[in-house]
Amino acid sequence: MNISTCFGFFYKGCRVECTRKEARIILDGKVVGISKGATRSAIEQDIERVIAGEELA
């Protein structure tokens, strides 16, 4: 595990690894998106977009 990882959590089957600058959204062992959300709720909204098949800007 990278020492820059601040925290992580699971949401709707996705593992999320958060650092100071970004949150990596991991599904089935692959990074499927990177969120720049500053709060957990913003990150969860980005996960919903990834699940729906939308691209994250």
N, CA, C and O atoms as a Maestro MAE file, in Angstrom:
{
 s_m_m2io_version
 :::
 2.0.0
}

f_m_ct {
 s_m_title
 :::
 protein
 m_atom[228] {
  # First column is atom index #
  i_m_mmod_type
  r_m_x_coord
  r_m_y_coord
  r_m_z_coord
  i_m_residue_number
  s_m_chain_name
  s_m_pdb_residue_name
  s_m_pdb_atom_name
  i_m_atomic_number
  :::
  1 25 0.841 -1.174 0.000 1 A "MET " " N  " 7
  2 3 0.000 0.000 0.000 1 A "MET " " CA " 6
  3 2 0.892 1.246 0.000 1 A "MET " " C  " 6
  4 15 1.912 1.296 0.687 1 A "MET " " O  " 8
  5 25 0.500 2.209 -0.754 2 A "ASN " " N  " 7
  6 3 1.248 3.461 -0.868 2 A "ASN " " CA " 6
  7 2 1.117 4.259 0.426 2 A "ASN " " C  " 6
  8 15 0.020 4.357 0.976 2 A "ASN " " O  " 8
  9 25 2.205 4.827 0.921 3 A "ILE " " N  " 7
  10 3 2.133 5.540 2.198 3 A "ILE " " CA " 6
  11 2 1.415 6.879 2.076 3 A "ILE " " C  " 6
  12 15 1.086 7.496 3.089 3 A "ILE " " O  " 8
  13 25 1.165 7.342 0.838 4 A "SER " " N  " 7
  14 3 0.440 8.597 0.666 4 A "SER " " CA " 6
  15 2 -1.073 8.393 0.763 4 A "SER " " C  " 6
  16 15 -1.824 9.368 0.749 4 A "SER " " O  " 8
  17 25 -1.531 7.139 0.861 5 A "THR " " N  " 7
  18 3 -2.956 6.881 0.987 5 A "THR " " CA " 6
  19 2 -3.436 7.359 2.346 5 A "THR " " C  " 6
  20 15 -2.926 6.930 3.381 5 A "THR " " O  " 8
  21 25 -4.417 8.247 2.338 6 A "CYS " " N  " 7
  22 3 -4.932 8.808 3.588 6 A "CYS " " CA " 6
  23 2 -6.006 7.914 4.193 6 A "CYS " " C  " 6
  24 15 -5.968 7.618 5.387 6 A "CYS " " O  " 8
  25 25 -6.965 7.482 3.375 7 A "PHE " " N  " 7
  26 3 -8.003 6.591 3.860 7 A "PHE " " CA " 6
  27 2 -8.656 5.912 2.671 7 A "PHE " " C  " 6
  28 15 -8.420 6.279 1.520 7 A "PHE " " O  " 8
  29 25 -9.465 4.936 2.961 8 A "GLY " " N  " 7
  30 3 -10.195 4.240 1.913 8 A "GLY " " CA " 6
  31 2 -11.535 3.784 2.441 8 A "GLY " " C  " 6
  32 15 -11.751 3.704 3.650 8 A "GLY " " O  " 8
  33 25 -12.436 3.485 1.517 9 A "PHE " " N  " 7
  34 3 -13.741 2.972 1.902 9 A "PHE " " CA " 6
  35 2 -14.341 2.209 0.734 9 A "PHE " " C  " 6
  36 15 -13.835 2.271 -0.387 9 A "PHE " " O  " 8
  37 25 -15.421 1.491 1.001 10 A "PHE " " N  " 7
  38 3 -16.151 0.766 -0.031 10 A "PHE " " CA " 6
  39 2 -17.494 1.445 -0.236 10 A "PHE " " C  " 6
  40 15 -18.127 1.892 0.721 10 A "PHE " " O  " 8
  41 25 -17.929 1.520 -1.496 11 A "TYR " " N  " 7
  42 3 -19.225 2.119 -1.811 11 A "TYR " " CA " 6
  43 2 -19.782 1.428 -3.041 11 A "TYR " " C  " 6
  44 15 -19.180 1.479 -4.113 11 A "TYR " " O  " 8
  45 25 -20.930 0.781 -2.891 12 A "LYS " " N  " 7
  46 3 -21.631 0.104 -3.986 12 A "LYS " " CA " 6
  47 2 -20.726 -0.834 -4.773 12 A "LYS " " C  " 6
  48 15 -20.747 -0.838 -6.003 12 A "LYS " " O  " 8
  49 25 -19.943 -1.618 -4.069 13 A "GLY " " N  " 7
  50 3 -19.088 -2.604 -4.714 13 A "GLY " " CA " 6
  51 2 -17.759 -2.083 -5.214 13 A "GLY " " C  " 6
  52 15 -16.950 -2.855 -5.729 13 A "GLY " " O  " 8
  53 25 -17.513 -0.796 -5.076 14 A "CYS " " N  " 7
  54 3 -16.247 -0.195 -5.503 14 A "CYS " " CA " 6
  55 2 -15.368 0.063 -4.290 14 A "CYS " " C  " 6
  56 15 -15.848 0.474 -3.234 14 A "CYS " " O  " 8
  57 25 -14.089 -0.180 -4.455 15 A "ARG " " N  " 7
  58 3 -13.126 0.210 -3.426 15 A "ARG " " CA " 6
  59 2 -12.613 1.596 -3.793 15 A "ARG " " C  " 6
  60 15 -12.349 1.878 -4.962 15 A "ARG " " O  " 8
  61 25 -12.474 2.448 -2.803 16 A "VAL " " N  " 7
  62 3 -12.020 3.813 -3.038 16 A "VAL " " CA " 6
  63 2 -10.793 4.056 -2.176 16 A "VAL " " C  " 6
  64 15 -10.833 3.880 -0.958 16 A "VAL " " O  " 8
  65 25 -9.695 4.464 -2.821 17 A "GLU " " N  " 7
  66 3 -8.466 4.816 -2.107 17 A "GLU " " CA " 6
  67 2 -8.261 6.310 -2.266 17 A "GLU " " C  " 6
  68 15 -8.130 6.811 -3.383 17 A "GLU " " O  " 8
  69 25 -8.234 7.014 -1.161 18 A "CYS " " N  " 7
  70 3 -8.174 8.476 -1.196 18 A "CYS " " CA " 6
  71 2 -6.811 8.989 -0.747 18 A "CYS " " C  " 6
  72 15 -6.230 8.507 0.225 18 A "CYS " " O  " 8
  73 25 -6.325 9.972 -1.476 19 A "THR " " N  " 7
  74 3 -5.128 10.711 -1.096 19 A "THR " " CA " 6
  75 2 -5.547 12.167 -0.916 19 A "THR " " C  " 6
  76 15 -6.732 12.490 -0.990 19 A "THR " " O  " 8
  77 25 -4.593 13.024 -0.685 20 A "ARG " " N  " 7
  78 3 -4.924 14.441 -0.497 20 A "ARG " " CA " 6
  79 2 -5.522 15.069 -1.747 20 A "ARG " " C  " 6
  80 15 -6.366 15.959 -1.650 20 A "ARG " " O  " 8
  81 25 -5.095 14.614 -2.916 21 A "LYS " " N  " 7
  82 3 -5.486 15.270 -4.163 21 A "LYS " " CA " 6
  83 2 -6.563 14.551 -4.956 21 A "LYS " " C  " 6
  84 15 -7.265 15.182 -5.745 21 A "LYS " " O  " 8
  85 25 -6.712 13.231 -4.765 22 A "GLU " " N  " 7
  86 3 -7.645 12.479 -5.593 22 A "GLU " " CA " 6
  87 2 -8.118 11.223 -4.887 22 A "GLU " " C  " 6
  88 15 -7.552 10.797 -3.880 22 A "GLU " " O  " 8
  89 25 -9.169 10.645 -5.442 23 A "ALA " " N  " 7
  90 3 -9.681 9.369 -4.949 23 A "ALA " " CA " 6
  91 2 -9.755 8.418 -6.141 23 A "ALA " " C  " 6
  92 15 -10.419 8.712 -7.135 23 A "ALA " " O  " 8
  93 25 -9.079 7.289 -6.039 24 A "ARG " " N  " 7
  94 3 -9.113 6.298 -7.104 24 A "ARG " " CA " 6
  95 2 -10.283 5.359 -6.862 24 A "ARG " " C  " 6
  96 15 -10.428 4.796 -5.777 24 A "ARG " " O  " 8
  97 25 -11.117 5.196 -7.884 25 A "ILE " " N  " 7
  98 3 -12.284 4.320 -7.818 25 A "ILE " " CA " 6
  99 2 -11.881 3.007 -8.470 25 A "ILE " " C  " 6
  100 15 -11.544 2.971 -9.653 25 A "ILE " " O  " 8
  101 25 -11.919 1.924 -7.690 26 A "ILE " " N  " 7
  102 3 -11.406 0.633 -8.142 26 A "ILE " " CA " 6
  103 2 -12.546 -0.379 -8.154 26 A "ILE " " C  " 6
  104 15 -13.252 -0.553 -7.161 26 A "ILE " " O  " 8
  105 25 -12.711 -1.045 -9.301 27 A "LEU " " N  " 7
  106 3 -13.741 -2.067 -9.458 27 A "LEU " " CA " 6
  107 2 -13.083 -3.285 -10.079 27 A "LEU " " C  " 6
  108 15 -12.425 -3.172 -11.113 27 A "LEU " " O  " 8
  109 25 -13.249 -4.439 -9.469 28 A "ASP " " N  " 7
  110 3 -12.651 -5.694 -9.938 28 A "ASP " " CA " 6
  111 2 -11.140 -5.577 -10.132 28 A "ASP " " C  " 6
  112 15 -10.584 -6.130 -11.081 28 A "ASP " " O  " 8
  113 25 -10.481 -4.853 -9.225 29 A "GLY " " N  " 7
  114 3 -9.036 -4.734 -9.260 29 A "GLY " " CA " 6
  115 2 -8.482 -3.742 -10.263 29 A "GLY " " C  " 6
  116 15 -7.264 -3.620 -10.394 29 A "GLY " " O  " 8
  117 25 -9.352 -3.024 -10.981 30 A "LYS " " N  " 7
  118 3 -8.905 -2.046 -11.977 30 A "LYS " " CA " 6
  119 2 -9.386 -0.657 -11.590 30 A "LYS " " C  " 6
  120 15 -10.507 -0.493 -11.107 30 A "LYS " " O  " 8
  121 25 -8.540 0.341 -11.801 31 A "VAL " " N  " 7
  122 3 -8.941 1.727 -11.566 31 A "VAL " " CA " 6
  123 2 -9.878 2.119 -12.705 31 A "VAL " " C  " 6
  124 15 -9.470 2.155 -13.866 31 A "VAL " " O  " 8
  125 25 -11.137 2.414 -12.368 32 A "VAL " " N  " 7
  126 3 -12.135 2.761 -13.381 32 A "VAL " " CA " 6
  127 2 -12.443 4.251 -13.401 32 A "VAL " " C  " 6
  128 15 -13.151 4.726 -14.288 32 A "VAL " " O  " 8
  129 25 -11.918 4.988 -12.434 33 A "GLY " " N  " 7
  130 3 -12.137 6.429 -12.404 33 A "GLY " " CA " 6
  131 2 -11.304 7.079 -11.324 33 A "GLY " " C  " 6
  132 15 -10.860 6.434 -10.374 33 A "GLY " " O  " 8
  133 25 -11.104 8.374 -11.496 34 A "ILE " " N  " 7
  134 3 -10.386 9.160 -10.492 34 A "ILE " " CA " 6
  135 2 -11.229 10.378 -10.181 34 A "ILE " " C  " 6
  136 15 -11.541 11.177 -11.064 34 A "ILE " " O  " 8
  137 25 -11.593 10.511 -8.917 35 A "SER " " N  " 7
  138 3 -12.420 11.627 -8.470 35 A "SER " " CA " 6
  139 2 -11.542 12.703 -7.856 35 A "SER " " C  " 6
  140 15 -10.567 12.402 -7.168 35 A "SER " " O  " 8
  141 25 -11.888 13.945 -8.103 36 A "LYS " " N  " 7
  142 3 -11.209 15.082 -7.479 36 A "LYS " " CA " 6
  143 2 -12.088 15.678 -6.380 36 A "LYS " " C  " 6
  144 15 -11.808 16.772 -5.888 36 A "LYS " " O  " 8
  145 25 -13.158 14.958 -5.990 37 A "GLY " " N  " 7
  146 3 -14.083 15.451 -4.970 37 A "GLY " " CA " 6
  147 2 -13.398 15.688 -3.636 37 A "GLY " " C  " 6
  148 15 -12.533 14.916 -3.223 37 A "GLY " " O  " 8
  149 25 -13.794 16.769 -2.965 38 A "ALA " " N  " 7
  150 3 -13.167 17.144 -1.697 38 A "ALA " " CA " 6
  151 2 -13.833 16.481 -0.496 38 A "ALA " " C  " 6
  152 15 -13.236 16.412 0.578 38 A "ALA " " O  " 8
  153 25 -15.060 15.993 -0.662 39 A "THR " " N  " 7
  154 3 -15.781 15.363 0.447 39 A "THR " " CA " 6
  155 2 -16.213 13.964 0.039 39 A "THR " " C  " 6
  156 15 -16.230 13.621 -1.143 39 A "THR " " O  " 8
  157 25 -16.560 13.168 1.033 40 A "ARG " " N  " 7
  158 3 -17.015 11.812 0.727 40 A "ARG " " CA " 6
  159 2 -18.273 11.838 -0.131 40 A "ARG " " C  " 6
  160 15 -18.408 11.027 -1.048 40 A "ARG " " O  " 8
  161 25 -19.196 12.754 0.150 41 A "SER " " N  " 7
  162 3 -20.429 12.809 -0.644 41 A "SER " " CA " 6
  163 2 -20.132 13.167 -2.104 41 A "SER " " C  " 6
  164 15 -20.781 12.642 -3.009 41 A "SER " " O  " 8
  165 25 -19.165 14.050 -2.341 42 A "ALA " " N  " 7
  166 3 -18.785 14.388 -3.717 42 A "ALA " " CA " 6
  167 2 -18.154 13.182 -4.410 42 A "ALA " " C  " 6
  168 15 -18.404 12.939 -5.591 42 A "ALA " " O  " 8
  169 25 -17.345 12.437 -3.682 43 A "ILE " " N  " 7
  170 3 -16.730 11.230 -4.241 43 A "ILE " " CA " 6
  171 2 -17.804 10.196 -4.553 43 A "ILE " " C  " 6
  172 15 -17.744 9.541 -5.594 43 A "ILE " " O  " 8
  173 25 -18.791 10.039 -3.664 44 A "GLU " " N  " 7
  174 3 -19.881 9.092 -3.902 44 A "GLU " " CA " 6
  175 2 -20.678 9.477 -5.144 44 A "GLU " " C  " 6
  176 15 -21.111 8.598 -5.889 44 A "GLU " " O  " 8
  177 25 -20.879 10.766 -5.381 45 A "GLN " " N  " 7
  178 3 -21.566 11.211 -6.601 45 A "GLN " " CA " 6
  179 2 -20.752 10.836 -7.835 45 A "GLN " " C  " 6
  180 15 -21.316 10.421 -8.848 45 A "GLN " " O  " 8
  181 25 -19.437 10.978 -7.757 46 A "ASP " " N  " 7
  182 3 -18.579 10.581 -8.872 46 A "ASP " " CA " 6
  183 2 -18.646 9.075 -9.103 46 A "ASP " " C  " 6
  184 15 -18.621 8.625 -10.248 46 A "ASP " " O  " 8
  185 25 -18.731 8.295 -8.035 47 A "ILE " " N  " 7
  186 3 -18.864 6.840 -8.176 47 A "ILE " " CA " 6
  187 2 -20.167 6.508 -8.883 47 A "ILE " " C  " 6
  188 15 -20.197 5.632 -9.747 47 A "ILE " " O  " 8
  189 25 -21.245 7.196 -8.525 48 A "GLU " " N  " 7
  190 3 -22.535 6.986 -9.196 48 A "GLU " " CA " 6
  191 2 -22.401 7.258 -10.697 48 A "GLU " " C  " 6
  192 15 -22.964 6.528 -11.513 48 A "GLU " " O  " 8
  193 25 -21.662 8.301 -11.060 49 A "ARG " " N  " 7
  194 3 -21.451 8.624 -12.481 49 A "ARG " " CA " 6
  195 2 -20.658 7.523 -13.179 49 A "ARG " " C  " 6
  196 15 -20.966 7.154 -14.313 49 A "ARG " " O  " 8
  197 25 -19.642 7.002 -12.505 50 A "VAL " " N  " 7
  198 3 -18.837 5.922 -13.090 50 A "VAL " " CA " 6
  199 2 -19.701 4.684 -13.298 50 A "VAL " " C  " 6
  200 15 -19.622 4.041 -14.344 50 A "VAL " " O  " 8
  201 25 -20.523 4.348 -12.312 51 A "ILE " " N  " 7
  202 3 -21.406 3.182 -12.428 51 A "ILE " " CA " 6
  203 2 -22.382 3.369 -13.586 51 A "ILE " " C  " 6
  204 15 -22.699 2.412 -14.293 51 A "ILE " " O  " 8
  205 25 -22.862 4.611 -13.785 52 A "ALA " " N  " 7
  206 3 -23.799 4.908 -14.871 52 A "ALA " " CA " 6
  207 2 -23.112 4.959 -16.236 52 A "ALA " " C  " 6
  208 15 -23.781 5.053 -17.265 52 A "ALA " " O  " 8
  209 25 -21.779 4.898 -16.245 53 A "GLY " " N  " 7
  210 3 -21.045 4.877 -17.500 53 A "GLY " " CA " 6
  211 2 -20.604 6.232 -18.002 53 A "GLY " " C  " 6
  212 15 -20.137 6.344 -19.135 53 A "GLY " " O  " 8
  213 25 -20.741 7.262 -17.189 54 A "GLU " " N  " 7
  214 3 -20.319 8.603 -17.600 54 A "GLU " " CA " 6
  215 2 -18.821 8.769 -17.362 54 A "GLU " " C  " 6
  216 15 -18.235 8.118 -16.497 54 A "GLU " " O  " 8
  217 25 -18.222 9.650 -18.147 55 A "GLU " " N  " 7
  218 3 -16.807 9.994 -17.977 55 A "GLU " " CA " 6
  219 2 -16.672 11.058 -16.898 55 A "GLU " " C  " 6
  220 15 -17.512 11.953 -16.799 55 A "GLU " " O  " 8
  221 25 -15.630 10.968 -16.095 56 A "LEU " " N  " 7
  222 3 -15.346 12.013 -15.114 56 A "LEU " " CA " 6
  223 2 -14.414 13.029 -15.752 56 A "LEU " " C  " 6
  224 15 -13.457 12.665 -16.435 56 A "LEU " " O  " 8
  225 25 -14.701 14.308 -15.526 57 A "ALA " " N  " 7
  226 3 -13.868 15.369 -16.128 57 A "ALA " " CA " 6
  227 2 -12.600 15.566 -15.345 57 A "ALA " " C  " 6
  228 15 -11.780 16.412 -15.700 57 A "ALA " " O  " 8
  :::
 }
 m_bond[227] {
  # First column is bond index #
  i_m_from
  i_m_to
  i_m_order
  :::
  1 1 2 1
  2 2 3 1
  3 3 4 2
  4 3 5 1
  5 5 6 1
  6 6 7 1
  7 7 8 2
  8 7 9 1
  9 9 10 1
  10 10 11 1
  11 11 12 2
  12 11 13 1
  13 13 14 1
  14 14 15 1
  15 15 16 2
  16 15 17 1
  17 17 18 1
  18 18 19 1
  19 19 20 2
  20 19 21 1
  21 21 22 1
  22 22 23 1
  23 23 24 2
  24 23 25 1
  25 25 26 1
  26 26 27 1
  27 27 28 2
  28 27 29 1
  29 29 30 1
  30 30 31 1
  31 31 32 2
  32 31 33 1
  33 33 34 1
  34 34 35 1
  35 35 36 2
  36 35 37 1
  37 37 38 1
  38 38 39 1
  39 39 40 2
  40 39 41 1
  41 41 42 1
  42 42 43 1
  43 43 44 2
  44 43 45 1
  45 45 46 1
  46 46 47 1
  47 47 48 2
  48 47 49 1
  49 49 50 1
  50 50 51 1
  51 51 52 2
  52 51 53 1
  53 53 54 1
  54 54 55 1
  55 55 56 2
  56 55 57 1
  57 57 58 1
  58 58 59 1
  59 59 60 2
  60 59 61 1
  61 61 62 1
  62 62 63 1
  63 63 64 2
  64 63 65 1
  65 65 66 1
  66 66 67 1
  67 67 68 2
  68 67 69 1
  69 69 70 1
  70 70 71 1
  71 71 72 2
  72 71 73 1
  73 73 74 1
  74 74 75 1
  75 75 76 2
  76 75 77 1
  77 77 78 1
  78 78 79 1
  79 79 80 2
  80 79 81 1
  81 81 82 1
  82 82 83 1
  83 83 84 2
  84 83 85 1
  85 85 86 1
  86 86 87 1
  87 87 88 2
  88 87 89 1
  89 89 90 1
  90 90 91 1
  91 91 92 2
  92 91 93 1
  93 93 94 1
  94 94 95 1
  95 95 96 2
  96 95 97 1
  97 97 98 1
  98 98 99 1
  99 99 100 2
  100 99 101 1
  101 101 102 1
  102 102 103 1
  103 103 104 2
  104 103 105 1
  105 105 106 1
  106 106 107 1
  107 107 108 2
  108 107 109 1
  109 109 110 1
  110 110 111 1
  111 111 112 2
  112 111 113 1
  113 113 114 1
  114 114 115 1
  115 115 116 2
  116 115 117 1
  117 117 118 1
  118 118 119 1
  119 119 120 2
  120 119 121 1
  121 121 122 1
  122 122 123 1
  123 123 124 2
  124 123 125 1
  125 125 126 1
  126 126 127 1
  127 127 128 2
  128 127 129 1
  129 129 130 1
  130 130 131 1
  131 131 132 2
  132 131 133 1
  133 133 134 1
  134 134 135 1
  135 135 136 2
  136 135 137 1
  137 137 138 1
  138 138 139 1
  139 139 140 2
  140 139 141 1
  141 141 142 1
  142 142 143 1
  143 143 144 2
  144 143 145 1
  145 145 146 1
  146 146 147 1
  147 147 148 2
  148 147 149 1
  149 149 150 1
  150 150 151 1
  151 151 152 2
  152 151 153 1
  153 153 154 1
  154 154 155 1
  155 155 156 2
  156 155 157 1
  157 157 158 1
  158 158 159 1
  159 159 160 2
  160 159 161 1
  161 161 162 1
  162 162 163 1
  163 163 164 2
  164 163 165 1
  165 165 166 1
  166 166 167 1
  167 167 168 2
  168 167 169 1
  169 169 170 1
  170 170 171 1
  171 171 172 2
  172 171 173 1
  173 173 174 1
  174 174 175 1
  175 175 176 2
  176 175 177 1
  177 177 178 1
  178 178 179 1
  179 179 180 2
  180 179 181 1
  181 181 182 1
  182 182 183 1
  183 183 184 2
  184 183 185 1
  185 185 186 1
  186 186 187 1
  187 187 188 2
  188 187 189 1
  189 189 190 1
  190 190 191 1
  191 191 192 2
  192 191 193 1
  193 193 194 1
  194 194 195 1
  195 195 196 2
  196 195 197 1
  197 197 198 1
  198 198 199 1
  199 199 200 2
  200 199 201 1
  201 201 202 1
  202 202 203 1
  203 203 204 2
  204 203 205 1
  205 205 206 1
  206 206 207 1
  207 207 208 2
  208 207 209 1
  209 209 210 1
  210 210 211 1
  211 211 212 2
  212 211 213 1
  213 213 214 1
  214 214 215 1
  215 215 216 2
  216 215 217 1
  217 217 218 1
  218 218 219 1
  219 219 220 2
  220 219 221 1
  221 221 222 1
  222 222 223 1
  223 223 224 2
  224 223 225 1
  225 225 226 1
  226 226 227 1
  227 227 228 2
  :::
 }
}
